[in-house]
Amino acid sequence: MVKNLQVFSQDKVIKKSSVHKLVSLLKNEYYLTIQSLSISFIKSDDLIEVNKRYLKHDYYTDIITFNYSKKLKEIDAEILISFEDAQLNAERFHVSYGNELSRLIIHGILHLLNFDDSDTVSKKIMKKEEKRLINKFNFALLAGK
């Protein structure tokens, strides 16, 4: 188990121990220190409310990351993931639900490491790193589906 990591899920299928394992691998990959990290798997409607309230965005998203750290390799953050959107993404891109959940966790951690997806070039770099990590860790085990 990763110290200072809390995992919350409204989806009973998600294995918290697998989330811990993936975060541990990412922590070692990037030599991170985790002061505090909360990963919550919530409903899509709950995530849009957070998006509206805190980011002033009135649209659906599959992930929101809040970074409270002032140091790059020292994690103090919250990652909110819509498990409903993860299910839709999995169907849309013909991957397993567990693989998509893994990708979203990786995506959130990459944001905490200052990877960006706000423009085409940055998005391409971030996607390449996501794929590298998914292939390296061969992750598709977060859910029992």
C-alpha positions as CSV (number, residue, x, y, z in Angstrom):
1,M,0.0,0.0,0.0
2,V,1.2,3.5,-0.9
3,K,1.5,5.7,2.2
4,N,-0.6,8.9,2.1
5,L,-2.8,7.6,-0.7
6,Q,-6.6,7.5,-0.2
7,V,-8.9,5.8,-2.8
8,F,-12.6,6.4,-2.8
9,S,-15.0,4.8,-5.2
10,Q,-18.7,4.9,-5.9
11,D,-18.1,1.9,-8.3
12,K,-17.8,-1.3,-6.3
13,V,-15.9,-3.0,-9.1
14,I,-12.8,-0.9,-8.7
15,K,-10.1,-2.7,-6.7
16,K,-8.4,-0.2,-4.4
17,S,-5.4,-2.5,-4.0
18,S,-4.8,-2.3,-7.8
19,V,-5.0,1.5,-7.7
20,H,-2.3,1.4,-4.9
21,K,-0.2,-0.9,-7.0
22,L,-0.4,1.4,-10.1
23,V,0.4,4.5,-8.1
24,S,3.3,2.7,-6.5
25,L,4.7,1.9,-9.9
26,L,4.3,5.5,-11.1
27,K,5.8,6.8,-7.9
28,N,8.9,4.6,-8.5
29,E,9.0,5.4,-12.2
30,Y,9.2,9.2,-11.6
31,Y,10.9,9.2,-8.2
32,L,7.9,10.9,-6.5
33,T,7.2,11.6,-2.9
34,I,3.5,11.5,-2.0
35,Q,2.6,13.9,0.8
36,S,-1.1,13.4,0.1
37,L,-3.0,12.0,-2.8
38,S,-6.7,11.3,-3.0
39,I,-8.1,9.5,-6.0
40,S,-11.9,9.4,-6.2
41,F,-14.0,7.5,-8.7
42,I,-17.3,9.4,-8.9
43,K,-20.4,9.7,-11.0
44,S,-20.3,11.9,-14.1
45,D,-22.9,14.3,-12.7
46,D,-20.8,14.8,-9.6
47,L,-17.8,15.6,-11.7
48,I,-19.5,18.1,-13.8
49,E,-20.6,19.9,-10.7
50,V,-17.0,20.1,-9.5
51,N,-16.0,21.3,-13.0
52,K,-18.6,24.1,-12.9
53,R,-18.0,25.1,-9.3
54,Y,-14.2,25.2,-9.1
55,L,-13.1,25.5,-12.7
56,K,-16.0,27.5,-14.1
57,H,-16.3,24.9,-17.0
58,D,-19.8,23.9,-18.0
59,Y,-19.1,20.6,-19.7
60,Y,-18.5,16.9,-19.0
61,T,-15.0,15.6,-18.5
62,D,-13.6,12.2,-17.5
63,I,-11.0,13.5,-15.1
64,I,-10.1,16.6,-13.0
65,T,-6.8,17.0,-11.2
66,F,-6.1,19.5,-8.5
67,N,-2.5,20.0,-7.7
68,Y,-1.7,21.7,-4.4
69,S,2.1,21.1,-4.4
70,K,4.6,23.7,-5.1
71,K,7.3,21.1,-5.9
72,L,7.3,19.0,-9.1
73,K,8.1,15.6,-7.6
74,E,6.3,16.1,-4.3
75,I,2.6,15.1,-4.8
76,D,-0.1,16.9,-2.8
77,A,-3.2,16.5,-5.0
78,E,-6.7,15.2,-5.7
79,I,-7.6,13.3,-8.8
80,L,-11.4,12.9,-9.6
81,I,-12.3,10.4,-12.2
82,S,-15.8,9.8,-13.7
83,F,-16.1,6.0,-13.7
84,E,-19.2,6.4,-15.9
85,D,-17.2,8.2,-18.5
86,A,-14.4,5.6,-18.1
87,Q,-17.0,3.0,-19.0
88,L,-18.1,5.0,-22.1
89,N,-14.5,5.6,-23.1
90,A,-13.7,1.9,-22.8
91,E,-16.5,1.0,-25.2
92,R,-15.7,3.8,-27.6
93,F,-12.0,2.9,-27.9
94,H,-12.5,-0.8,-27.6
95,V,-10.4,-1.3,-24.5
96,S,-11.2,-2.9,-21.2
97,Y,-12.8,-0.9,-18.4
98,G,-9.7,-1.6,-16.2
99,N,-7.4,-0.4,-18.9
100,E,-9.3,2.8,-19.3
101,L,-9.3,3.4,-15.5
102,S,-5.5,2.8,-15.5
103,R,-5.0,5.3,-18.3
104,L,-7.0,7.9,-16.5
105,I,-5.0,7.4,-13.3
106,I,-1.8,7.7,-15.4
107,H,-3.2,10.8,-17.1
108,G,-3.9,12.4,-13.7
109,I,-0.4,11.7,-12.4
110,L,1.1,13.1,-15.7
111,H,-0.8,16.3,-15.1
112,L,0.7,16.5,-11.7
113,L,4.1,16.2,-13.4
114,N,3.2,19.2,-15.6
115,F,2.3,17.3,-18.7
116,D,-0.3,19.2,-20.6
117,D,-3.0,18.4,-23.1
118,S,-4.3,21.9,-23.9
119,D,-2.8,22.1,-27.4
120,T,-2.1,19.6,-30.1
121,V,1.6,19.2,-29.6
122,S,1.4,18.9,-25.8
123,K,-1.5,16.4,-26.1
124,K,0.6,14.3,-28.5
125,I,3.5,14.2,-26.1
126,M,1.2,13.3,-23.2
127,K,-0.6,10.5,-25.1
128,K,2.7,9.0,-26.1
129,E,3.8,8.9,-22.4
130,E,0.4,7.4,-21.4
131,K,0.8,4.6,-23.9
132,R,4.4,4.0,-22.9
133,L,3.4,3.6,-19.2
134,I,0.4,1.4,-20.0
135,N,2.6,-0.9,-22.1
136,K,5.4,-0.9,-19.6
137,F,3.2,-1.9,-16.7
138,N,0.8,-3.9,-18.8
139,F,-2.1,-2.5,-16.7
140,A,-5.7,-3.5,-17.2
141,L,-6.4,-4.9,-13.7
142,L,-8.2,-2.2,-11.9
143,A,-11.7,-3.7,-12.3
144,G,-13.2,-7.1,-12.3
145,K,-14.9,-6.5,-15.7
